[in-house]
Amino acid sequence: MASIHNRSRADLYTDCQVLSNRSAAVAVGRFAVAFLLLAGATGADWPQFRGPDGQGHAVAHDLPDTWSETENITWKTAISGRGWSSPVVLGDQIWMTTALDEGHSLHAICVDRKSGQIVHNVEVFQVEAPPTINEKNSYASPTSVIEPGRIYVHFGTLGTACLDSQSGRIVWTNRDLRLEHKEGPGSSPIVCRDFLIVNCDGMDVQYVVALDKKTGKIVWKTDRPGPLPENKDFRKAYATPLVIDLQGREQLVSTGAHQVLGYDPATGAQLWRVPYEGFSNVPRPLFDGELLYICTGYMKPQLWALRPLADGTFAESEIAWKMTKQVPANSTPIIVGERIFMVSDQGVATCLDKRTGSEIWKERLGGSYSASPVFGDGKLYFSSEEGVTTVLAPRDQFESLSKNQLEGSIMGSPAICDTAIFLRTDQHLYRIERGQPRTAQRAAARD
């Protein structure tokens, strides 16, 4: 990082979203701030799944505590089709993906951040015979990655593409990452230096792959090690990897069915492996500079705190603690200070001591949860499938600040930038800010 002041913002965005090797979780937030400031950003961007640090933290201020269909809505834009991908934000652009015609037509959509007008609506892929997916999923669930001039979209086995973010022109496509999802696509891509890296964990094949982000061609591809269960349904996973810095060395941490692995992101070489029981993994790993936190997936989700390895053989002593109650199968937990906050799929929120795993409090929020919580301006935001966002204070006693209802369902995680929350429902994208009355013009459907 010594020469970071001499590099352009575009160059910096090509680097991995690496977490600093610090001693406490608060350092995660500090690193996010430092990265954004050094990169020339202002806290106004949300370039990937779970934000600039990949951990759900935003550099934000004056965020709203309350909103409704008639309060604190700057604009509301109708998004056609069906897609659970989270919005990603860079500058004046907000991008997301959607699927039309029951998965036969896959689109990338760009919305102007200031006005809410749709700037680009690009059909990226046509699909002759869309595979069957889980009724709760969509064909456009993976979240995109954006950097200056480029937006990378991923639809799982149906295709991956890079678009020029200004013109909407398709730069390249790749349809070689074939696998049998069964439930539909879920794993989001990440950018690491010159690579676009994706987990590909199907019933038939399980591998991690890096594409050249300039051409879309495969640079390296590493199969998951076996043995895996004979039942192919227990081999699939839907998680997004995370790049961390461990003792000055970058590692790609990737959860799959029945195992979490560390890879060299430059070559794909396996560095270490930790086995567990669980599959259909969705939550993204967390890292606080000392411990790595992973969710083990279905059938009985557990949260494990691991002492990450530089390389070598896993030992039981590398497990710091395990939490076995009310652990999410879909939503990713979040670290704030010395605490971990999470919500189970059935709506039970829990606060844990991140060093010991001991429970500090547990309360039922109500509803069902697939979206991951986000943190900004000293507040935690938990969005339910029923369209309700509960705002919590990150304290050692449960404190609910508000519950906010919008029309429709929320499946994708919110994005937070500066003073605004960008929240996608099954039909609309909202810009939520303090002191914004909703007008008929702002709320009008836009195509």
Secondary structure as UniProt FT lines:
FT   TURN            2..3
FT   HELIX           4..6
FT   HELIX           9..13
FT   HELIX           26..38
FT   TURN            39..40
FT   TURN            49..50
FT   TURN            52..53
FT   TURN            69..70
FT   STRAND          73..78
FT   STRAND          88..90
FT   TURN            91..92
FT   STRAND          93..100
FT   HELIX           101..103
FT   STRAND          105..112
FT   TURN            113..115
FT   STRAND          118..126
FT   TURN            135..136
FT   STRAND          145..147
FT   TURN            148..149
FT   STRAND          150..154
FT   HELIX           156..158
FT   STRAND          160..164
FT   TURN            165..167
FT   STRAND          170..174
FT   STRAND          190..192
FT   TURN            193..194
FT   STRAND          195..201
FT   STRAND          206..212
FT   TURN            213..215
FT   STRAND          218..223
FT   HELIX           232..234
FT   STRAND          242..246
FT   TURN            247..248
FT   STRAND          249..256
FT   TURN            257..258
FT   STRAND          259..263
FT   TURN            265..267
FT   STRAND          270..275
FT   STRAND          286..287
FT   STRAND          292..295
FT   STRAND          303..306
FT   HELIX           316..318
FT   STRAND          319..323
FT   STRAND          334..336
FT   TURN            337..338
FT   STRAND          339..343
FT   TURN            345..346
FT   STRAND          348..353
FT   TURN            354..356
FT   STRAND          359..364
FT   STRAND          374..376
FT   TURN            377..378
FT   STRAND          379..383
FT   TURN            385..386
FT   STRAND          388..392
FT   STRAND          400..405
FT   STRAND          415..418
FT   STRAND          420..424
FT   STRAND          428..432
FT   TURN            434..435
FT   HELIX           440..443
//
